[in-house]
C-alpha cells in the first residue's frame, strides 16, 4: 500500500506515536508499505529550500519507521508563464541534495512527473534523473499526468525514461479535457506501456491512483466503488498484456521467469506470506525473552542505524545508469584503470613534492583551508570563511583551532553531495585514507583522529594532495 494520509492528516504531519499506531495496525493485517506518497517538491521553486529540506528529512524518517523502500517526490512548481529552463540549475541542485540525504538509509526517491512542476514532460524528467545521476533517485511513471501536459506517454517518453522507471502510478486521462478515467480508457497508452514493461522484465510496483471522483493539485479521491472499478480495469489490462492461459484470474505472468504482478504488491517468485504472518512475526519478536529486539519501529530503526554498513563507494558511480551503457563503460575502464594520468594542471605546491621533509599538515590544512572549491561552497551556504581558518586579506583574526574547522566542515558535508567536489572528497577519504564513516557532526572528531594517524604515512603522503582541480 502507498501511504499518503491517515485520519485526514498528511503522512508527514503524523506524530511519532501516530506513526507507530499506523505501523502496528498495518502489521496486524499483513499489510506492507510500498512508498511514502509525500508532497515533497510540491512547493514553488522560488520558496526557500531550507524549511522544505527539513520536511523532506521527516519523510525519510517516516519511510524508516514504516519500512517503506520508496519516498515519492516532485521537482517544484515553476512560476506561471516563466521558462522552466531559468530554474533548471536550482531544481537539479535541490533534487541532488535530497538524493544525497538518503544515502544513509535504504530508501530510494521516486520522482513523479506532474503538471506545472519542472519535471512535467519526459525531456525534463530525463534532465533531472541524468543531471542528478545518483541511484538514489528513480522515476515513478504517471501516464495520466503526462497526458495532462499534452504528451503521448509511451510514444514520447517510454524509451528514454525506462532505465529509471521502478514504480508505476496506474491511472489514465483524456487529452483535451484532462479528465481522469480508468486505466485503458484514456490516452495514456497504458496497453503499450504494460506490454513493453512486461517485455523488459519490469519487477517493480504498480500503485492504483485512480482519482476518479476528484483530482486536485495536492490530493485525489475515488471511493470504494470507483476504486473497485479502477482495479477491474487495470486487471483487464494486465490480462491483455500477459496474454497467457491464466489471464482471467487476476495474476499476470511477466518477464522471462514466472513472476506475478499484484496490485499494490511487489512482483517476485516467492509466494505472499499467509494473512497475518507478518503481524505474528512482529509480535513474536516483541515478546522475545531478554528484550533481544527493540519494541517499537522507531527503536528498530535506531538499531539498524547502529548496525549500518561501513561507508563504501559504488564502483559504477560515474557510469551511465543505463545497464547497456554501464556495461560498456565498465569494460573500457578496466582496460585503462591502471595507466598513469599525466596532467599539467594541479594545485599542489611544488615545495610539497620537492622537499622530502614536507608534511601534509592537519586534516583541516589539507582538505579545507587551501581548497577554494570547499570553502566557497561552505561560504555560499552561510559558513563564514573566518570560521574555516581561511586567511583574510587584511590579516584579521581567523579560527586557528583546526579541530573546530574540521567540525564545521563535517557538519555541512552533505552540501557536497552530487557535486564534483563531493566526488573527490569521498574518493580521497574512502580510498586513500580508509575512512569508513560518512562525515557528520557526530563523528567529526573521530574521523579527524583517524586522519591524523594516517597523514604521516608514506603511502598517503602524495595521494590526496596531488589531485587535479574539479
Secondary structure, DSSP 8 states (H G I E B T S, - for coil): -EE-EETTEEGGGS-HHHHHHHHHHHHHTT----EE---TT-SBTTS-HHHHHHHHHHHHHHHHHHT-SEEEE---B--TTS-GGGGHHHHHHHHHHHHHHGGGSS-EEEEE--TTBSS-SHHHHHHHHHHH--TTEEEEEEHHHHHTTT--HIIIIIHHHGGGEEEEEE-EE-TTT--EESTTSSSS-HHHHHHHHHHTT--SEEEE----SEE-SS-EE-HHHHHHHHHHHHHHHHHHHH-STTTTSS-EEETTTTEEEBTTB---SS----TTHHHHHHHHHHT-GGG-S-SSHHHHHHHHHHT-------TTTTS-SSHHHHHHHHHHHHHHTTS----S-----HHHHH-TT-----HHHHHTTT-HHHHHHHHHTT--GGGGT---TT-------HHHHHHHHHHTGGGGTTSHHHHHHHHIIIIIT---S---TTTHHHHHHHHHHHHTSTTTTTTGGG----
